[in-house]
Amino acid sequence: MKNLKQIIKEEYKKILQEQNQSGFIKTLRIRKVHGNFGCAANNLTSLEGAPTSVGGNFSCHENNLASLEGAPSSVGGDFDCFLNKLTSLEGAPSSVGGDFYCNNNKLTSLEGATNSVGGGFYCYKNNLTSLVGAPSSVGGSFSCYSNNLTSLEGAPSSVGGDFYCQRQKNGIEFTEKDVRKVSNVKGRIST
């Protein structure tokens, strides 16, 4: 099983070989990636060695991550960490310009989530009982359906798109009025 550092070194070595350059940096730490960075579906258990900043999308979905420690501090595009084994979002980027996908994990808390997301925030199909820690502002849609929510406390105060909170696993059903009490939603509300 490879770790992220090994994958980056192998890719860097290929680039050097293609350009007929000699020498290989033994300790490689990419600071900034201007475009996209993908390390999805590699059985990773750690993001150690990931870039500190990504201008485009950062994709680490479909791995075995239990933590986001080592994730970039800022992502200009989408941040995709869905289909992992995350129980919290501690270590998540402080800034995400696009969508933030943390669905299909084992999240019990949104503590550590980005405060403001330029696009949508998707935390559906987890084990959340509360939305405390969710971004305060979401430019796109907010989707928290299929969790174990007992209230909508902590939901974003502003949602630029739609708000989805239907099909809670514990049988609790929220109403449009419940959503409007906690959030200014510009799109439609699905309860």
JOTAWO-V913193 format. One record per backbone hydrogen bond with DSSP energy under -0.5 kcal/mol. CO is the residue of the C=O (numbers start at 1). NH is the residue of the N-H. E is the energy in kcal/mol with one decimal. If there is no record, write none. Layout:
BEGIN
CO & NH & E
CO & NH & E
END
This chain:
BEGIN
3 & 7 & -2.0
4 & 8 & -2.5
5 & 9 & -2.6
6 & 10 & -2.4
7 & 11 & -2.3
8 & 12 & -2.7
9 & 13 & -2.6
10 & 14 & -2.0
11 & 15 & -2.0
12 & 16 & -2.5
13 & 17 & -2.5
14 & 18 & -2.6
15 & 19 & -1.6
16 & 21 & -2.7
17 & 20 & -1.4
24 & 26 & -0.5
26 & 28 & -0.7
27 & 29 & -0.5
30 & 52 & -0.6
31 & 52 & -1.0
31 & 53 & -1.4
33 & 55 & -3.4
35 & 56 & -2.6
37 & 59 & -2.3
44 & 64 & -2.4
45 & 66 & -0.6
47 & 50 & -2.2
49 & 30 & -0.5
52 & 73 & -2.5
52 & 74 & -0.9
53 & 33 & -2.6
54 & 76 & -2.8
56 & 77 & -2.8
57 & 37 & -2.9
58 & 60 & -0.6
58 & 80 & -2.7
59 & 39 & -3.2
61 & 41 & -2.1
62 & 43 & -0.6
65 & 85 & -2.4
66 & 87 & -0.7
68 & 71 & -2.3
69 & 47 & -0.9
73 & 94 & -2.0
73 & 95 & -1.1
74 & 54 & -2.3
75 & 97 & -2.4
77 & 98 & -2.8
78 & 58 & -2.8
78 & 80 & -0.5
79 & 81 & -0.6
79 & 101 & -2.8
80 & 60 & -3.0
82 & 62 & -2.0
83 & 63 & -0.6
86 & 106 & -2.2
87 & 108 & -2.4
87 & 109 & -0.9
89 & 92 & -2.1
90 & 68 & -1.1
95 & 75 & -2.5
96 & 118 & -2.2
98 & 119 & -2.7
99 & 79 & -2.9
99 & 101 & -0.5
100 & 102 & -0.6
100 & 122 & -2.7
101 & 81 & -3.0
103 & 83 & -1.5
107 & 127 & -2.1
108 & 129 & -0.6
110 & 113 & -2.1
111 & 89 & -1.4
115 & 136 & -2.2
115 & 137 & -1.3
116 & 96 & -0.9
117 & 139 & -2.6
119 & 139 & -0.5
119 & 140 & -3.1
120 & 100 & -2.7
121 & 123 & -0.6
121 & 143 & -2.4
122 & 102 & -2.5
122 & 103 & -0.5
124 & 104 & -1.8
125 & 105 & -0.6
128 & 148 & -2.5
129 & 150 & -1.8
129 & 151 & -0.5
131 & 134 & -2.3
132 & 110 & -1.1
136 & 157 & -1.3
136 & 158 & -1.3
137 & 117 & -2.3
138 & 160 & -2.8
140 & 161 & -2.6
141 & 121 & -2.6
142 & 144 & -0.5
142 & 164 & -2.8
143 & 123 & -2.4
145 & 125 & -1.8
146 & 126 & -0.7
147 & 169 & -3.2
147 & 170 & -0.6
152 & 155 & -2.0
153 & 131 & -1.4
157 & 184 & -2.6
158 & 138 & -2.5
159 & 186 & -2.5
161 & 187 & -2.5
162 & 142 & -2.9
163 & 165 & -0.5
163 & 190 & -2.9
164 & 144 & -3.1
166 & 146 & -1.6
168 & 171 & -1.9
172 & 168 & -0.7
175 & 179 & -1.9
176 & 180 & -2.6
177 & 181 & -1.4
178 & 182 & -0.7
179 & 182 & -1.2
179 & 183 & -2.0
183 & 185 & -1.0
184 & 159 & -2.5
184 & 186 & -0.5
188 & 163 & -2.3
189 & 191 & -0.6
190 & 165 & -2.7
END
